[in-house]
């Protein structure tokens, strides 16, 4: 236990050294805009994607799975080749952001007929549609027959879960492809899950993709032009290396793709791996107490704002800085603290037995690596608390530009009846 404590103290002291924004800048933002709040560091985001691009070169395309962080679409679109869009809501965001629809991959396990027909009526073309079931194939084929609009598709190969097509269904579609003159089948899409640390699993998936395409060529004389592959590369949230998110796994992925690069056009789809490092979450200590000898810090945020993949019972420590206030702690004898949020549930615990000295009201916890999923995947509506502020900070070396991407939003109006004058009573 003592060894673990030393490691985590070291993380606290050195967390900020590997990020673009300085602790002074973060402190200033916390003071001006208050907490809780998210900060997305656009310079860090750009730097990471550009570093990835240097590894891929021009041979392999990059696809951003926007579900990881839809607030960043405007900033990421110029840096990648494609955007994966998985719902009508995400598509609406792309429309508002004036995304080039030729770069959109319209994906998702459920595609509504009305939504597909809407895209057929648009003046511009969607870059690619994915097919995840025979029912989706029929919806697309009926829609293009009516609109006489040619579309390009990728057939998503399942890994055995609810997503994608079984290999037998892919065989059926390919064998009858000439019956669908408006649909151009470009190749295969594959994604089996996130946070995959085992590169052997990724190697097997790439081999399966190649074997599938080879089978389609041998049996049906179909040459797959391209493969879109989501490797689910991991982001380190809890180890001593979490403050220095290297690209070793991505370099290993490129080595695994080398044998098939000459066969297909390859697009690598990533979400978390692009955006996690650019996110910073700020939450202030609003109360401290000692209950039965145990120290508790209550912060103005909580688990409804922040979510680290793989966190178990709040026993793992993410990369954190603490901006100290001028107050003095009346419980200075306590050396390990449990950091709790502001929800009225015993589950709202972010870290247990966290080794800090003299925390007090007004201190700000700075949680790093929160650029993926935390902003959308957490339970915002629980207890009808206000949704936090979202800021984008872009420091171009000359000046610091701060944009408010979303102001604070009250959720009580979403969690209650409409105002009395708007209620419509229907009697049957």
KADA-V564753 format. One line per field, one symbol per residue. phi: phi as a letter, one per 20 degrees, with the letter a starting at -180 (. if undefined). burial: b if it has 9 or more other ideal C-beta (glycine too) atoms within 8 Angstrom, else e. Layout:
BEGIN
phi=???
burial=???
END
This chain:
BEGIN
phi=.ffffffffgfffdgffddffeffffffffffdmcfbdcdefffgfffffffffffmefdedceffffaffeggeegfecebceddbgffffffffelffffdededofccfgfffffffeffeeffbddddafffgfffffffffeldfcdcdeeefdoefendfgfffgffffdfffcfeddeercdbbdqdleeeffffgfffffgfffffffffecldeffbcdcdfmfededcefefecffdfffffffffegfdffecfdddeccgffdgfeecddbefdacbddlndecdddedqfeccbdfnfclmeedffcdcefeefdeecffedcceededeebffecebdleecdlfbgofdedeeldecmgfceeegefmleffffcdddcdendbedddeebffcfdffedbffggfdfdeddd
burial=eeeebebbbbbbebbbeebebebebbbebbeeeebbbbbbbbbbbbbbbbbbbebbeeebbbbbbbbbbbbbbebbbebbebbbbbeeebbebbeebebebebbbbbbeebebebbbebbebeeebbbbbbbbbebbebbbbbbeebeeebbbbbbbbbeeebbbeeebbbbbbeebeebebbebbbbbbbbeebbeebeebbebbebbbebbeebbeebebebebbbbbbbbbbebbeeebbebebebbbbbbebbeebbeebebbbbbbbbbbbbbbbbbbbbeebebeeeebbbbbebbbbbbbbbebeebebebbbbbbebeeebebeebebbbbbbbbeeeebbbbbebebeebbbbbbbbbbbbbbbbbeebeeebebbebbbbbbbbbeeeeeebeeeeeeeebeeeeeeeeeeeeeeeee
END
